Amino acid sequence: MLKVAVVGASGYTGIELIRILHNHPEVAVTSVTSEQSAGKRLSEVFPSLRNRYDLVLEALDPARIAEKADIIFTALPHKAAMEVVPVFLQAGRNVIDLSADYRLHDAAEYAAWYETHLNPELLPEAVYGLPELRREEIAAARLVANPGCYPTSIILALMPLLKGGVIDPASIIADSKSGVSGAGRGAKVDSLYCEVNEGFKAYGVGGLHRHIPEIEQELSLLAGSKTIISFTPHLVPMDRGILSTVYSVPHTAVTAEQIHALYEEHYDGEAFVRVLGLGGFPSTAFVRGSNFCDIGIAVDKRTGRIIVVSAIDNLVKGASGQAVQNMNLMCDFPEIMGLELMPLYP
């Protein structure tokens, strides 16, 4: 059995990792950490785990955690991850980091959006963990940077168009809506029930959201040229899910049938990307609790723009499920192992 540690197990991505790993036949969770809840049992912090997980949450001691695990998930805030990841790597452990600390290849870019990076020498070797894009590199990696939730929904929506050279990269507009769990489990005024319920708002407007450099980095690599997009995220009063509507202008006139055929061919054989039939568009309700990304396609005949709509569960394909998908690749397990979760409905 593969011994796994979840560092930062008391957040939403941490508990989602534990929920998913419980169904993995080749994994034993041997260590879980939480600074705020150290000394408590997991089932005390998360009653949903009662009679399933009674591990005691530990304070974060990187050397001790490394002794207990073969592979380590770090579900920590940015900066906190880069303080411990080098210790795990030096101990010979593979790491899947769910923070933003290793997603950007350029330390200066990271500093511009976050702060000075503590170990920039690791950035060149960190593999961006989107399996549909970097499957072989992930399998050979010792450090995987798990993508953000918004970037996952947008990159998967655009990958066939950019790889096929169909669109003008300068024309991309991404309009995304997220459930409140995307803000994390920490107490914040903006996430309180009375602040969110019966409301719907944009935030990070005007190119301010920290996922922008990650999105643009990966889209630029796909396009083969520097790509800058307009991205506006919105907060929706629901627990989980992301719906992204992405607009772009093709180099030449295209039909919906042509674009749909391109997507079906590109994602043929992908276990977790479902291209809907023409005229079908995704809903977060139909991916909730699963590792699926559903994609719908249209061409606006009046403007000529291609419109791609994608839906994911931000805590699964947008975080913890994708992290387990990456673990499977790194450990030579079947990619879908432990992820055969059907969406929850209703």
NUSEVO-451222 format. One line per 5 residues: number of its first residue (from 1); their letters; for each residue x, y, z of C-alpha. Coordinates in nm, 4 decimals, padded with zeros to 6 digits, m for minus. Layout:
# residues N
NUM = A = X Y Z | ...
This chain:
# residues 346
1 = MLKVA = 00.0000 00.0000 00.0000 | 00.1127 00.3512 m00.0792 | 00.1471 00.5575 00.2381 | 00.0053 00.9066 00.1958 | 00.0179 01.2217 00.4072
6 = VVGAS = m00.2254 01.5115 00.3752 | m00.0655 01.8304 00.5046 | m00.3342 02.0859 00.5751 | m00.6125 01.8322 00.6195 | m00.8626 02.0586 00.7933
11 = GYTGI = m00.9395 02.2787 00.4902 | m01.1916 02.2053 00.2178 | m00.9322 02.0618 m00.0221 | m00.7816 01.8561 00.2605 | m01.1090 01.6936 00.3601
16 = ELIRI = m01.1938 01.6370 m00.0066 | m00.8608 01.4581 m00.0526 | m00.9382 01.2321 00.2410 | m01.2883 01.1588 00.1085 | m01.1468 01.0577 m00.2306
21 = LHNHP = m00.8481 00.8659 m00.0965 | m01.0802 00.6595 00.1231 | m01.2049 00.4942 m00.1990 | m00.8560 00.4297 m00.3385 | m00.7662 00.0603 m00.3119
26 = EVAVT = m00.3882 00.1171 m00.3203 | m00.3628 00.3972 m00.0623 | m00.3380 00.4202 00.3148 | m00.3571 00.7676 00.4683 | m00.0942 00.7542 00.7408
31 = SVTSE = m00.0620 01.1164 00.8472 | m00.2834 01.4259 00.8537 | m00.1858 01.7686 00.9819 | m00.3583 02.0843 01.0991 | m00.2097 02.3734 01.2907
36 = QSAGK = m00.5435 02.4919 01.4298 | m00.6872 02.1506 01.5142 | m00.3737 01.9563 01.6168 | m00.4551 01.6904 01.8759 | m00.8126 01.6418 01.7592
41 = RLSEV = m00.9406 01.3436 01.5681 | m01.0425 01.4019 01.2090 | m01.3956 01.2897 01.2889 | m01.4205 01.5624 01.5551 | m01.3384 01.8306 01.3003
46 = FPSLR = m01.5401 01.6667 01.0226 | m01.8321 01.4612 01.1606 | m01.8932 01.3298 00.8070 | m01.5901 01.1028 00.8670 | m01.7326 00.9443 01.1811
51 = NRYDL = m01.6551 00.5692 01.1975 | m01.4377 00.6002 00.8862 | m01.1331 00.8126 00.9753 | m01.0166 00.8527 01.3342 | m00.6611 00.9643 01.2654
56 = VLEAL = m00.5372 01.2328 01.5021 | m00.4424 01.5609 01.3377 | m00.0787 01.6472 01.4018 | 00.1116 01.9728 01.4153 | 00.3246 02.0138 01.1049
61 = DPARI = 00.6686 01.8622 01.1614 | 00.8001 01.8084 00.8058 | 01.0773 01.5644 00.8981 | 00.8398 01.3485 01.1006 | 00.5700 01.3546 00.8325
66 = AEKAD = 00.8253 01.2473 00.5704 | 00.9077 00.9394 00.7792 | 00.5439 00.8275 00.7669 | 00.4599 00.8721 00.3996 | 00.5754 00.7819 00.0503
71 = IIFTA = 00.3939 01.0705 m00.1174 | 00.2721 01.3960 00.0347 | m00.0126 01.6264 m00.0587 | 00.0409 01.9823 00.0614 | m00.2975 02.1540 00.0897
76 = LPHKA = m00.1617 02.4715 00.2442 | m00.1911 02.8433 00.1664 | 00.0706 02.9986 m00.0589 | 00.4039 03.0643 00.1154 | 00.3237 02.8013 00.3808
81 = AMEVV = 00.3735 02.5311 00.1168 | 00.7145 02.6513 m00.0010 | 00.8380 02.6526 00.3576 | 00.7960 02.2732 00.3839 | 00.8053 02.1278 00.0314
86 = PVFLQ = 01.1898 02.1365 00.0073 | 01.2132 01.9313 00.3289 | 00.9899 01.6613 00.1827 | 01.1859 01.6541 m00.1433 | 01.5180 01.6325 00.0407
91 = AGRNV = 01.3792 01.3331 00.2298 | 01.3168 01.1628 m00.1050 | 00.9396 01.2005 m00.0999 | 00.7254 01.2970 m00.3969 | 00.5034 01.5998 m00.3466
96 = IDLSA = 00.1777 01.7180 m00.5011 | 00.1299 02.0791 m00.3994 | m00.2216 02.2246 m00.4134 | m00.1122 02.5823 m00.3432 | 00.0021 02.8380 m00.5997
101 = DYRLH = 00.3656 02.8189 m00.4910 | 00.5031 02.6078 m00.7773 | 00.2601 02.6764 m01.0611 | 00.4456 02.9716 m01.2112 | 00.7748 02.9028 m01.3890
106 = DAAEY = 00.9100 03.2552 m01.3389 | 01.0098 03.3623 m00.9862 | 00.9748 03.7286 m01.0803 | 00.6196 03.6674 m01.1996 | 00.5415 03.4892 m00.8741
111 = AAWYE = 00.6804 03.7816 m00.6765 | 00.4703 04.0278 m00.8771 | 00.1450 03.8492 m00.7902 | 00.2305 03.6980 m00.4511 | 00.5650 03.7639 m00.2796
116 = THLNP = 00.9326 03.6704 m00.3026 | 00.9708 03.2971 m00.3642 | 01.1702 03.1110 m00.0991 | 01.3031 02.8349 m00.3277 | 01.2954 02.9540 m00.6896
121 = ELLPE = 01.5436 02.6828 m00.7856 | 01.2541 02.4326 m00.7671 | 01.0316 02.6174 m01.0142 | 01.1966 02.4819 m01.3319 | 01.1413 02.1213 m01.2275
126 = AVYGL = 00.7859 02.1580 m01.0927 | 00.5429 02.0080 m01.3442 | 00.2105 02.1804 m01.3972 | m00.0312 01.9042 m01.3057 | m00.3035 01.9132 m01.5689
131 = PELRR = m00.3058 01.5477 m01.6815 | m00.4843 01.6146 m02.0107 | m00.1952 01.8455 m02.1003 | 00.1169 01.7002 m01.9338 | 00.0524 01.3344 m01.8658
136 = EEIAA = 00.4050 01.2055 m01.9426 | 00.5846 01.4821 m01.7519 | 00.3636 01.4255 m01.4471 | 00.4409 01.0542 m01.4477 | 00.8145 01.1285 m01.4268
141 = ARLVA = 00.7949 01.4159 m01.1760 | 00.8832 01.4337 m00.8101 | 00.7109 01.7732 m00.7623 | 00.3733 01.8435 m00.9216 | 00.2034 02.1826 m00.8998
146 = NPGCY = m00.1669 02.1069 m00.8937 | m00.3541 02.3638 m01.1061 | m00.5970 02.6182 m00.9697 | m00.9699 02.5680 m01.0156 | m01.0392 02.8596 m01.2494
151 = PTSII = m00.7340 02.7774 m01.4644 | m00.8432 02.4140 m01.4970 | m01.1858 02.5136 m01.6258 | m01.0453 02.7708 m01.8712 | m00.7452 02.5763 m02.0045
156 = LALMP = m00.9535 02.2647 m02.0740 | m01.2105 02.4848 m02.2478 | m00.9475 02.6375 m02.4797 | m00.6890 02.3635 m02.5335 | m00.8252 02.2220 m02.8631
161 = LLKGG = m00.8679 02.5696 m03.0124 | m00.5162 02.6848 m02.9246 | m00.3449 02.3583 m03.0129 | m00.5263 02.3600 m03.3452 | m00.4364 02.7229 m03.4160
166 = VIDPA = m00.8051 02.7991 m03.4679 | m00.8384 03.1248 m03.2729 | m00.6668 03.4572 m03.2234 | m00.5166 03.4266 m02.8712 | m00.5525 03.8020 m02.8190
171 = SIIAD = m00.9319 03.7717 m02.8449 | m00.9918 03.5494 m02.5401 | m01.2430 03.6572 m02.2754 | m01.3167 03.4258 m01.9829 | m01.6175 03.4830 m01.7585
176 = SKSGV = m01.6227 03.2419 m01.4635 | m01.8545 03.1755 m01.1698 | m01.7507 02.9872 m00.8568 | m01.9157 02.8461 m00.5481 | m01.8158 02.9843 m00.2087
181 = SGAGR = m01.5938 02.6890 m00.1124 | m01.3402 02.8298 m00.3576 | m01.2644 03.0994 m00.0998 | m01.1439 02.8376 00.1497 | m01.2655 02.7327 00.4945
186 = GAKVD = m01.1156 03.0203 00.6905 | m01.3569 03.2723 00.8407 | m01.3841 03.5748 00.6125 | m01.6513 03.8439 00.6118 | m01.7016 03.8114 00.2349
191 = SLYCE = m01.7828 03.4411 00.2779 | m02.0367 03.4733 00.5598 | m02.3858 03.3411 00.4857 | m02.5534 03.6814 00.5046 | m02.2891 03.8319 00.2762
196 = VNEGF = m02.3266 03.5621 00.0088 | m02.6840 03.4352 00.0226 | m02.9225 03.5866 m00.2334 | m02.6328 03.7691 m00.3972 | m02.4175 03.7338 m00.7053
201 = KAYGV = m02.1087 03.9481 m00.7545 | m01.7945 03.9935 m00.9584 | m01.4590 04.0315 m00.7848 | m01.0972 04.0749 m00.8896 | m01.2329 04.2856 m01.1757
206 = GGLHR = m00.9878 04.4485 m01.4136 | m00.7185 04.1822 m01.4360 | m00.6519 04.1544 m01.0614 | m00.7160 03.7871 m00.9828 | m00.4062 03.5858 m00.8876
211 = HIPEI = m00.4965 03.2992 m01.1199 | m00.4391 03.5211 m01.4240 | m00.0619 03.4625 m01.4588 | m00.1156 03.0865 m01.4271 | m00.3843 03.0872 m01.6946
216 = EQELS = m00.1800 03.3069 m01.9283 | 00.1365 03.1006 m01.8753 | m00.0328 02.7806 m01.9891 | m00.2340 02.9386 m02.2702 | 00.0828 03.1055 m02.4019
221 = LLAGS = 00.2578 02.7687 m02.4160 | m00.0378 02.6202 m02.6037 | m00.0585 02.9131 m02.8447 | 00.3173 02.9371 m02.8991 | 00.3083 03.3112 m02.8272
226 = KTIIS = 00.2520 03.5471 m02.5362 | m00.1196 03.5412 m02.4576 | m00.3057 03.7955 m02.2471 | m00.6721 03.7395 m02.1655 | m00.9603 03.9277 m02.0073
231 = FTPHL = m01.0729 03.7258 m01.7031 | m01.3502 03.8133 m01.4605 | m01.4442 03.5776 m01.1742 | m01.7802 03.5873 m00.9954 | m01.9025 03.4485 m00.6638
236 = VPMDR = m02.2266 03.2496 m00.6775 | m02.4278 03.1544 m00.3651 | m02.3677 02.7785 m00.3903 | m02.1275 02.5488 m00.2070 | m01.9183 02.4169 m00.4927
241 = GILST = m01.8738 02.4241 m00.8673 | m01.7263 02.6446 m01.1402 | m01.8908 02.7413 m01.4665 | m01.6654 02.9189 m01.7180 | m01.7915 03.0786 m02.0382
246 = VYSVP = m01.4997 03.1490 m02.2720 | m01.5237 03.3632 m02.5848 | m01.2731 03.3838 m02.8704 | m01.2497 03.4923 m03.2333 | m01.1429 03.2374 m03.4990
251 = HTAVT = m00.8891 03.3241 m03.7668 | m01.1398 03.2177 m04.0326 | m01.5127 03.1545 m04.0267 | m01.6067 02.8214 m03.8688 | m01.9247 02.6304 m03.7941
256 = AEQIH = m02.0361 02.4822 m03.4653 | m02.0185 02.1386 m03.6271 | m01.6502 02.1879 m03.7158 | m01.5583 02.3039 m03.3662 | m01.7576 02.0266 m03.2030
261 = ALYEE = m01.5773 01.7671 m03.4178 | m01.2423 01.9204 m03.3150 | m01.3292 01.8847 m02.9454 | m01.4579 01.5309 m02.9805 | m01.1371 01.4281 m03.1554
266 = HYDGE = m00.9100 01.6104 m02.9121 | m01.0715 01.4665 m02.5983 | m01.1421 01.1211 m02.7379 | m01.0359 00.8674 m02.4746 | m01.0079 01.1196 m02.1908
271 = AFVRV = m01.1725 00.9685 m01.8852 | m01.2692 01.2939 m01.7194 | m01.3546 01.5353 m02.0014 | m01.7047 01.4973 m02.1399 | m01.7835 01.6856 m02.4608
276 = LGLGG = m02.1587 01.7333 m02.4772 | m02.3584 01.6975 m02.7961 | m02.4233 02.0032 m03.0109 | m02.6800 02.2239 m02.8421 | m02.5958 02.0797 m02.5000
281 = FPSTA = m02.4365 02.2963 m02.2313 | m02.2974 02.1970 m01.8938 | m02.4289 02.2671 m01.5477 | m02.2363 02.2512 m01.2221 | m02.5224 02.0346 m01.0914
286 = FVRGS = m02.4148 01.7502 m01.3201 | m02.0460 01.7389 m01.2174 | m02.0899 01.8005 m00.8437 | m01.8752 01.5673 m00.6352 | m01.7032 01.4188 m00.9423
291 = NFCDI = m01.3753 01.4593 m01.1302 | m01.5503 01.5392 m01.4583 | m01.5157 01.8485 m01.6718 | m01.8185 01.8918 m01.8969 | m01.7816 02.1071 m02.2095
296 = GIAVD = m02.0410 02.2585 m02.4424 | m01.9707 02.4476 m02.7646 | m02.1470 02.7070 m02.9796 | m02.0616 02.9522 m03.2564 | m02.2379 03.2887 m03.2484
301 = KRTGR = m02.3431 03.3361 m03.6103 | m02.3980 03.7098 m03.5599 | m02.0514 03.7888 m03.4245 | m01.8539 03.4874 m03.5469 | m01.7238 03.4224 m03.1971
306 = IIVVS = m01.6658 03.0719 m03.0628 | m01.8259 03.0178 m02.7215 | m01.7083 02.7325 m02.5004 | m01.8755 02.6597 m02.1669 | m01.7064 02.4316 m01.9125
311 = AIDNL = m01.8229 02.3055 m01.5735 | m01.6193 02.1422 m01.2987 | m01.6458 02.0797 m00.9267 | m01.3874 02.3246 m00.7933 | m01.2968 02.0924 m00.5039
316 = VKGAS = m01.2577 01.7793 m00.7183 | m01.1361 01.8343 m01.0762 | m01.0434 02.1858 m00.9646 | m00.8318 02.0641 m00.6717 | m00.8309 01.7336 m00.4830
321 = GQAVQ = m00.9588 01.4971 m00.7524 | m00.7041 01.6282 m00.9983 | m00.4375 01.5856 m00.7290 | m00.5310 01.2169 m00.6940 | m00.5300 01.1851 m01.0740
326 = NMNLM = m00.1734 01.3196 m01.0651 | m00.0779 01.0790 m00.7869 | m00.2045 00.7888 m00.9956 | 00.0174 00.8960 m01.2848 | 00.3219 00.9432 m01.0607
331 = CDFPE = 00.2730 00.6019 m00.9001 | 00.1854 00.4115 m01.2180 | m00.1679 00.3349 m01.1010 | m00.4599 00.3395 m01.3453 | m00.5407 00.7063 m01.3898
336 = IMGLE = m00.9047 00.6679 m01.2864 | m00.8323 00.4628 m00.9724 | m01.0206 00.6003 m00.6730 | m01.1887 00.8589 m00.8944 | m01.4802 00.6576 m01.0268
341 = LMPLY = m01.7072 00.8903 m00.8313 | m02.0395 00.9572 m01.0026 | m02.1709 01.3121 m00.9705 | m02.4079 01.3808 m00.6821 | m02.7591 01.4647 m00.7980
346 = P = m02.9692 01.6413 m00.6940
